[in-house]
Amino acid sequence: MRITKRTNIAIRILMFCSAHGDRLVTKSEIAERCNASENHLAQVINQLGQLGYLRTQRGRNGGITLARNPQEIHIGDVFRELEASVPLAECFADDDNTCPLIDACRLKLAIADAAEAFYQHLDTITLDSLVCGNDHLLQIMSPITCDR
């Protein structure tokens, strides 16, 4: 199973916001610390806002923050919502499935069961458990300071 770049970036955004839960963060801060383009971040931030994970504030003093408590954000839910439109294999694609084995193949059920087990495991992981007490992550996500 391969996770899309969009989902990977979404988790980075959520972790960054959780690490800086006491303030609004900017897209440029996230881009710098999470090694992602601001254009791609903007699309993912918009989607996370529509899904109710982020709250955005426009303007000169704007930024983004979590819309929910990090303990209430289950990673399995985030993955399901962001990965739902991406078929795991050709046989899961309704539009362009050309597999001649579709009616007899048992692999599709096995893959679906494995994916559900994957999501169920991620359901046990909260955003808070990824960030809280993870000093190395918090150090990486800290703003760069001047040594002068």
N, C-alpha and C positions, 0 to 999 in steps of 0.2 A: 504494500500500500504506500502510495506517495502522497504527501500533503502538499497542497497548492501553495504557491508563493503568497497568495492573498491571505490564507489562513496563518501561515508562518508570521507574516507581518502583523496580522491582527493580534496574535498572542504577544508579540513584542510591544505593540502599542499598549495593550491592556496591562502588561507587566510594568512598563514605564510609568503609566498613569498611577498604578497602584503604589509604585516605589515613591512617587511624588504626590501622594494623596492629600497633602496639606495645601496644595496650590494648583492653579491652572498651569498646564504645560503647553508648549507650542509645538507645532508641526516641525519646525526647524530643529528644535532640541531633540525630538525623537529621531529625526532623520540623521542627525550627527551621531548620536549615541547608539543607534540601532542599525546603522549602515543600510539605509533605505532611501530611495528618492522621495522628495517631497510630493511629486505628482502622484506616485503610487500610494503614498501615505494618505493623501487627500481623499482618494477613492475609498480606501479601506476605512478611514475615519468616518466618512459619510455613511457607509454601510453599517458600521458599528453603532453610529448614532441612531440610524433608523431601526436597528434591532434593539435599542434601549440599553446598550452597554456603556455608551459615552454620552456626555452632555457637552455641547459645544457653545462657546460664547464668541460672537463676532466682535470686531472692532479693534481699536488700538490696544486695548488692555485685554483682548480676548485670549482664548486658548481652549483646551479641552480638559475634562476631568471625568472620572468614572461616574456613571449614573446610578450605579448599584454598589453595595458594600462588597469588597473583594471576597468575603466569605460566602457570598450568595452567587458568585459567578463560577459555575461549574464548567470546566474546560470541555467536557464532552458535549455540552449544549452549544458552545461556541463552534466547535468543530462540525457538529451536525448542521447547524444553520449556514455555515460558510461553505461546506463541502457538499451540501445536498444536491446541487445541480451538476456535480462532476461525477460521471459514471465511473465505477471502479474498473470495469472492463467493458469491452464492446457489447457483450450480451446484456449489459444493464442500460445501454443507450436505446431509447425507444425509436429515435429518428433514423439513425444510420447503422443499425445492427444488420450485418450481413452474414453472421455466423449460421451455417447450415445445421449446426448441432443443437440449436436453442431448445427444441422440443424434447430432446432426449438427454441433454447434458445435466449431470448432477453437480458439476463444478460450480455453477452459478449459485446454488443453494449453499454450498460449502463456503464460498467467498462471502456471501451475504451474512452467514452466521459468524464468520471470522470478523467481519467489519463491525457487526453488532457487539461482539465481545470486546473489540478495541474501544468502541464508544462507551460501553458500560464501564470499562476500566477508567477511562478519562472522566466519567461522571463522578468518580470518587475523589477527583483532584480539583481543588478550588484555586482560584487566582491567588488567594491569600497564601495557600500552601506553597505556591511557586516562588513567592516574593518574601514573605515574612521570615526573618531569621536567615535569609540567604545573603550573607554579608558580601560574598564575592560578586553576586549579581548587583547588589546595591552600589558597590564600588564602581562597577562598570557603568551603571546608569547615573552616576553622580555627575553634576556639571563639571566641566573642565575648569580648573582654577589656575590662576597665574602664580608662578613661583617667586615673583619679585618681592 
